[in-house]
Amino acid sequence: MSAELTIRYFAAARAAAGVREEPAPGGLSLDELADVLGIRHGERLAAVLKVASFLVDGVVQHDREQPLPPAATVDVLPPFAGG
């Protein structure tokens, strides 16, 4: 079994999840992780995850199908308004 991921939520993602940070199962891709988190927290978070950007260990992750590294920290960043 892969080491657990740490998921950190920011702004609207934090509001939708209702938590600042939580563990998630390892060995998943971003798409799979989004499915797990959407089931865990409901449609409001699932909608945010569809448009969010993700940092994996501080680096932007564009490939949503690539398995995440073991014990990674995944930051969920919803689109931000303003400039």
VOMARKE-71219 format. One line per 10 residues: for each residue x negated, y, z of C-alpha. Coordinates in nm, 4 decimals, padded with zeros to 6 digits. Each point is the difference from the previous one (the first is absolute). Layout:
BEGIN
X,Y,Z  ...;
//
This chain:
BEGIN
00.0000,00.0000,00.0000  -00.1284,00.3476,-00.0866  -00.0659,00.2562,00.2690  00.2888,00.2342,00.0792  00.0304,00.3342,-00.1715  00.0512,00.3248,00.1885  00.2677,00.2186,-00.1584  00.0014,00.3726,00.0813  00.2936,00.2162,-00.1044  -00.0049,00.3729,-00.0696;
00.2736,00.2656,-00.0358  00.3233,-00.1379,-00.1550  -00.1391,-00.3546,00.0086  -00.0462,00.0294,00.3771  00.3528,00.1338,00.0413  00.1441,-00.2826,-00.2121  -00.1990,-00.2736,00.1757  00.0624,00.1393,00.3471  -00.3573,-00.0804,00.1039  -00.3390,00.1621,-00.0493;
-00.1943,-00.3230,-00.0449  00.0626,-00.3738,-00.0043  -00.1593,-00.3311,-00.0995  00.0967,-00.1910,-00.3130  -00.1000,-00.3409,-00.1353  -00.3258,-00.0188,-00.1918  -00.0541,-00.1540,-00.3421  00.2625,00.2150,-00.1726  -00.0080,00.2388,-00.2942  00.1483,00.3501,00.0354;
00.3157,-00.1119,-00.1808  00.0391,-00.2962,00.2367  -00.0753,00.2201,00.3006  00.2633,00.2516,-00.1120  00.2546,-00.2837,-00.0217  -00.0858,-00.1202,00.3526  00.0175,00.3516,00.1452  00.3240,00.0798,-00.1831  00.1617,-00.3113,00.1453  -00.1373,00.0836,00.3445;
00.1157,00.3643,00.0062  00.2804,00.0270,-00.2556  00.0895,00.1799,-00.3200  -00.1097,00.3456,00.1152  -00.3619,-00.1125,00.0335  00.0257,-00.2183,-00.3117  00.0941,00.3118,-00.2006  -00.2978,00.1935,00.1401  -00.2378,-00.2882,-00.0767  00.1055,00.0037,-00.3676;
-00.1407,00.3522,-00.0430  -00.2748,00.0002,00.2639  -00.3734,00.0066,-00.0526  -00.2147,-00.2458,00.1926  -00.3482,00.0321,00.1424  -00.1734,-00.3282,00.0785  -00.2853,00.0534,00.2432  -00.0019,00.3657,-00.1060  -00.0056,-00.0613,-00.3772  00.2952,00.0569,-00.2341;
00.1382,-00.3355,-00.1154  00.1682,00.0101,-00.3431  00.0249,-00.3735,-00.0727  00.3111,-00.1105,00.1869  -00.0503,-00.3671,-00.0956  -00.3566,-00.0489,00.1263  -00.0254,-00.1788,00.3370  -00.0977,00.2350,00.2810  -00.3300,-00.0591,00.1828  00.0183,-00.1852,00.3340;
00.0572,00.2203,00.3056  00.0481,00.3109,-00.2188  00.1618,00.3204,00.1191  00.2715,00.1128,-00.2401  00.1177,00.3621,00.0172  00.3451,00.0654,-00.1460  00.0196,00.3530,-00.1402  00.3343,00.1157,-00.1396  00.0059,00.2788,-00.2600  -00.0591,00.3334,00.1691;
00.1874,00.3190,-00.0899  -00.1665,00.3367,-00.0307  -00.3419,00.0956,-00.1177;
//
